[in-house]
């Protein structure tokens, strides 16, 4: 047991942060139980607490919360728990959704500078690398589980990556720890459980050192990724905004470096990396240089569009209010929807008259065929033409709130106010539209 504690202590001392404050992601399973117990046995004992996330996916999950509190308190550590709601989405892995929700909650629970510790071990590293290999991951994916990285306002570390699950079980029995067994871990219909139960035992039996050699591979992939990131930095030195990239800046590069730079830019924006097939579709779109060409590529957590020679990268917009929506805004009532928030503010120039805003204005969205004459313009034209001339991105045109008075279009977001206000009482220092919390339109 002394050797185990020595290895753990060395791992913690090697971390790039000397915070000395730790929070264990505490599921109550054997791995996290051993990690928490080991931390409380170190001399000097560090400041440590347990964070338990209840996914609500099992009828007994509420009882598991109580169990985790008892174990943590027995070890002299505070236990904080939080329940998350996981919406099972068609076509998405429940494991992945649960992991995303768990880390989101853990990120909200850690304090500034605190180091979140997870109990991943060398068997997990092997499992992760195999899983990603079978999914066709590239160099970045084959780095495996990171030992240390920044996480929200603190850090995330895995101090047991060089320790095997068998070694952890030996420690748990020697210390006579209690731990939970999640029944979902036995369900081999789940890919990771299948790998863990059916494949890894055979690999470890045939190649006992597999965990260690795979750990070296992960380190080599980490170094390779650093080199690729360095190349991407050089290739992208003329790109000022990762979310808006000129087609020409990508097309001057050979295809492999285009692909590498795209992955780099997407990661810089905090978006998930698209699959190889989606990235290939995007590369094909880049090669089409017609002025009217539009390319759209979507993947879980991200989206790319090409318009007028510019590649736009952004998180999914989500569902909008829709063309059948009808809301209201007035002096006493602002408006908020998926498209942002609207407020009426007193202006210093022509604007909407007092009578209109006191009565209230309807908030709607484009259905097609709208005509509009902005203030200081001579002619009425289709709204579509005004939006095109202003360079408003096509996928955002249907998300601009339109304000109506008595079924007449009087304002288009905060872009234009109708020429119909000209000469009306109280309009010379009338009300302007403030529209916030929406994507950049151009």
Steps between C-alpha positions, in 0.01 A plus 500: 500500500793730567613463139151594377494812717851590385398476132191713561701758694757522221225548240350787700839664556568487124183697414566844346286660774591526868146587607493224763117504494334193349148390412446133414237410241346243731263247342524267799655228281820323598732725299381832643464345848867399496607842369308685771621262773860533381488879506382495863796275589771722353738680734461791518133458422381731219175695497252267326127466446276260304268607216225253409281537190166320497410429138153376592533209257439225755219457757759465780697813410348693791623235744846518341517869594450407866759223474759739357440750779547232764825374341640851459409600854656179635822604325473851642414673171205722419269367227308728265243345265305631206230339287504547122230436245601308189275516198548187291536628141449277197825410332719609793680279750347500848852450637621812323199705612550390862872583485427845355242574771734370771793719402273801457378456858849432637625815329233700678587347837877550510640820649759729332841334497368168631625180334230253402634145522344210315585135568590396145765227497720328241223254399278802425778644285524177298121482468479862383772462239340183359157662498630805313705286263189305400316830444773618262641774725812682383809606690306725735264222607782250541660718766261315728403633842689819590693492827452871568323797343321820586136447589249781550640719782743232618676191367429135418749225583514119481769392751439123465557459125814295565321267743299197385150406608636180656735705718209721604291195599788367713512831688121513543493153658801571721335816634163320528317772311132495408408591145207500261452285190299680234283239318535702178870407495396139432292586194722386211263658247690818586821520297737584783356229723545248219864600461554485876330164554571307181811643332736645762531179707615314186747775410646514851528123509685486169702822546536570877696820438239645262393771749853637528584485129172668407581773754822567308302517176268759656801711599645476148165605353495797737839609369388446140190714560717779639698495176180507292370793707827683433454449125140624527612813684738582215239420232236708677713806583298721263166390652378756753167337591477120523123522460526682163766373264555609140478212257818624332700463825421128503523428128867606479585196716526135393200288604667334807594841641153637423360214704748560783432874509124445503529265799720754676259790440199294608680404823595865562130587492428230760294293255514120476708364212286378207537145371729438201200466265361839604842662471537359147161647404615836628826479301305424181284805567810717533607407147172631351565868433179613328372826649155347561631173649396416855626205705356382830655229719362405840635269770413449869593824673609694191410640161687643201369714214670652198352821361649760266851360531502479881486191722289552814546266799257511793308291754153380389245780501224281641132531425371849428160648579375412150306684232168444678613662823328808645635685803474852640719784621401829663636765738417279796597171340825391334522192278732198524514191279752261342604788273607731786334781695327820389465825698359840416737789574444873460703631208634838396374477142195378310343188648176326589241740647379485861149393405623187320730376773245569776241304305748219434664356190473146364821296464507260205748336263534477123253292306608633159363773277537787752559847353666782687608863462764602756525853637700733271447275196288590198360165394324197643661167410470136605655456844708218354680755276580734790646208696704380201641847435591537868694171481288331768592131507227287336458262797439795736246690290209297634619564858470881489199617706256712300286758682148574378249771583147425381639231266742748342874420518658794688842367611743225398694402814732791577595535132229730367192696603223557244475827307133511608605660833620812317294799604294315763455665842780416749700318233783754464646384833323166498570152627781288357540123508778341705563140398755301703627142543484401136768374256688747285284552193769578238 
